[in-house]
């Protein structure tokens, strides 16, 4: 009954909602490729909402979760929030409070997905570097000067500048600071070489 009412509430504000009767149904459903969130009751048929949250995390699924319950206590709320819940709403709740929580969770998921795509793009660009370009980039972003890099790997400073320039071009870095940030995002440093 509550599930159907929530579906109607979300549709009334043009939000697409998939409704599941159990954790197993949710786990069998293909993950959406668009920003989304889960609204879970703490008490589900079968595993609890908290158990499902743990299972999703173990599977590497990081969709924001909003818990709702009529039986919550502080310990349960703390457990859910520490495990990454986006919000914890006590029943009965105002429709607008739930809609606001869902909108905030979807906005957070949109940012997470955008960030993930950016990191994937950076990794793809990094994969196009030659081993020498990657080596020079790692040393440069670790703070070594061109002259130091040249001495350490036994090439001329001019050649270091060429490799560094090629790395910046392939990484699509407008500035050296951009290159450093990209390297941090994908975990590249001198120690990798």
Legacy VTK file of the C-alpha trace (Angstrom):
# vtk DataFile Version 3.0
C-alpha trace
ASCII
DATASET POLYDATA
POINTS 193 float
0.000 0.000 0.000
2.767 2.480 0.960
4.795 1.385 -2.055
1.921 2.223 -4.412
1.309 5.562 -2.662
4.983 6.485 -3.040
4.883 5.554 -6.720
1.882 7.842 -7.177
3.612 10.654 -5.259
6.738 10.476 -7.424
4.762 10.266 -10.654
2.686 13.288 -9.570
5.858 15.401 -9.808
7.102 13.707 -12.993
9.682 11.506 -11.286
10.082 8.040 -12.745
9.748 5.394 -10.061
10.420 1.664 -10.150
8.640 -0.179 -7.347
9.966 -3.373 -5.766
8.312 -5.705 -3.302
11.552 -7.082 -1.881
15.311 -6.719 -1.815
15.577 -9.700 -4.174
13.389 -7.940 -6.765
15.599 -4.857 -6.573
18.793 -6.883 -6.919
17.399 -8.618 -10.017
16.601 -5.298 -11.686
19.220 -3.806 -14.070
20.887 -0.727 -12.649
19.756 2.528 -14.216
22.307 4.490 -16.230
20.836 7.805 -15.083
21.039 9.656 -11.754
18.764 7.973 -9.243
18.302 7.036 -5.618
16.669 4.319 -3.545
13.921 4.909 -1.025
13.968 1.931 1.330
11.951 0.973 4.329
14.168 -0.314 7.094
11.798 -3.269 7.432
11.613 -5.165 4.159
10.412 -8.662 3.387
13.502 -10.833 3.669
16.719 -8.932 4.400
16.242 -5.564 6.111
16.856 -2.270 4.364
20.103 -1.984 6.350
21.155 -5.451 5.164
20.378 -4.430 1.584
22.475 -1.277 2.016
25.414 -3.438 3.131
24.912 -5.864 0.245
24.819 -3.055 -2.326
28.044 -1.602 -0.918
29.702 -5.033 -1.103
28.640 -5.241 -4.758
30.212 -1.838 -5.447
26.828 -0.198 -6.057
26.814 3.351 -4.729
23.303 4.644 -5.303
22.180 7.170 -2.656
19.725 5.631 -0.198
16.963 7.335 1.744
15.647 5.206 4.585
12.191 5.547 6.023
10.830 3.785 9.063
8.144 3.938 11.671
10.348 2.036 14.111
13.616 3.915 13.995
15.838 4.742 16.902
19.033 6.736 17.209
21.303 3.682 16.946
19.585 2.529 13.747
19.824 6.006 12.247
23.514 6.296 13.126
24.219 2.856 11.635
22.486 3.761 8.378
24.152 7.162 8.099
27.629 5.795 8.869
27.104 3.234 6.119
26.384 6.042 3.669
22.636 6.634 3.809
21.662 9.949 2.311
18.761 10.584 4.689
16.646 8.863 7.320
12.986 9.841 7.452
10.575 8.823 10.212
7.013 7.807 9.347
4.651 9.488 9.156
6.391 12.084 7.002
5.277 15.018 4.910
5.276 14.304 1.179
7.362 17.406 0.550
10.048 16.260 2.999
10.434 12.999 1.085
10.390 14.756 -2.299
13.071 17.187 -1.088
15.223 14.313 0.178
14.847 12.454 -3.132
15.711 15.571 -5.151
18.842 16.133 -3.044
19.886 12.466 -3.378
19.418 12.512 -7.156
21.444 15.741 -7.409
24.242 14.093 -5.407
24.144 11.008 -7.651
24.281 13.231 -10.736
27.495 14.826 -9.404
28.955 11.421 -8.502
28.283 10.086 -11.979
29.753 13.197 -13.625
32.881 12.868 -11.500
33.171 9.172 -12.316
32.885 9.886 -16.056
35.593 12.553 -15.746
37.954 10.130 -13.991
37.269 7.490 -16.645
38.072 10.069 -19.338
41.322 10.976 -17.566
42.286 7.285 -17.313
41.560 6.798 -21.021
43.731 9.798 -21.901
46.500 8.536 -19.614
46.416 5.177 -21.398
47.384 6.951 -24.651
50.702 8.165 -23.203
53.890 6.418 -24.191
55.789 4.848 -21.280
58.328 7.719 -21.389
55.581 10.393 -21.437
53.907 8.701 -18.467
57.237 8.524 -16.637
57.998 12.207 -17.244
54.464 13.192 -16.257
54.695 11.225 -13.008
58.004 12.846 -12.110
56.816 16.328 -13.056
53.593 16.127 -11.045
55.642 14.841 -8.107
57.474 18.164 -8.096
60.678 17.432 -9.954
62.025 20.138 -12.244
62.728 19.385 -15.912
66.478 19.438 -15.202
66.059 16.945 -12.342
63.910 14.631 -14.471
66.487 14.761 -17.269
69.297 13.816 -14.880
67.318 11.048 -13.235
66.279 9.249 -16.437
69.282 10.173 -18.573
67.758 12.303 -21.318
68.174 15.949 -22.249
66.117 18.700 -20.668
64.749 19.597 -24.126
63.520 16.009 -24.528
61.877 16.190 -21.087
60.048 19.349 -22.189
58.842 17.583 -25.338
57.554 14.560 -23.382
55.932 16.802 -20.778
54.253 18.853 -23.522
53.012 15.704 -25.236
51.637 14.419 -21.939
49.796 17.680 -21.345
48.357 17.625 -24.869
47.223 13.995 -24.673
45.802 14.504 -21.185
43.982 17.617 -22.443
45.464 19.665 -19.604
45.346 23.411 -20.257
47.779 24.169 -17.447
50.335 22.265 -15.420
48.035 22.663 -12.396
45.319 20.836 -14.380
47.789 18.032 -15.070
48.651 17.742 -11.378
44.962 17.560 -10.462
44.335 14.886 -13.102
47.272 12.867 -11.827
45.881 13.049 -8.292
42.457 11.921 -9.483
43.884 8.758 -11.040
46.625 8.162 -8.488
49.667 8.857 -10.676
52.945 9.973 -9.123
56.687 9.446 -9.435
56.544 6.382 -7.210
54.618 4.588 -9.960
57.785 4.369 -12.089
LINES 1 194
193 0 1 2 3 4 5 6 7 8 9 10 11 12 13 14 15 16 17 18 19 20 21 22 23 24 25 26 27 28 29 30 31 32 33 34 35 36 37 38 39 40 41 42 43 44 45 46 47 48 49 50 51 52 53 54 55 56 57 58 59 60 61 62 63 64 65 66 67 68 69 70 71 72 73 74 75 76 77 78 79 80 81 82 83 84 85 86 87 88 89 90 91 92 93 94 95 96 97 98 99 100 101 102 103 104 105 106 107 108 109 110 111 112 113 114 115 116 117 118 119 120 121 122 123 124 125 126 127 128 129 130 131 132 133 134 135 136 137 138 139 140 141 142 143 144 145 146 147 148 149 150 151 152 153 154 155 156 157 158 159 160 161 162 163 164 165 166 167 168 169 170 171 172 173 174 175 176 177 178 179 180 181 182 183 184 185 186 187 188 189 190 191 192
